[in-house]
Amino acid sequence: MFEASRSYFLKTDHILVPMFRGINSIKALKMSYDIAEYNNSEITAITVREKMIA
């Protein structure tokens, strides 16, 4: 009647963290550091800015 459920495992090898001004970016970076440390992963923090043409 009941079937055994499948278990899933997620392994992250590389984590991209979008950065911007503010405390939420720092929180996201700290959380990603903890995840990366647990999974032995690499972190890349990126910031995208518009190019100002004068």
C-alpha positions, 0 to 999 in steps of 0.5 A: 500500500505504501511505497518507500519515498526516495531520499534526495541529496543536494551537493553544491560545488559552487555558490554564486552570491549577488552582492549589493549595499546593505545588511542583507548582502552580508547575511547572504554571504555569511549563510553561503559561507556556512553552506560552502564550509559544510559542502566543501564548496567554492563561493563567488560574490558578484556585483553588477553595476550599470556603466555610466556613459558621460 
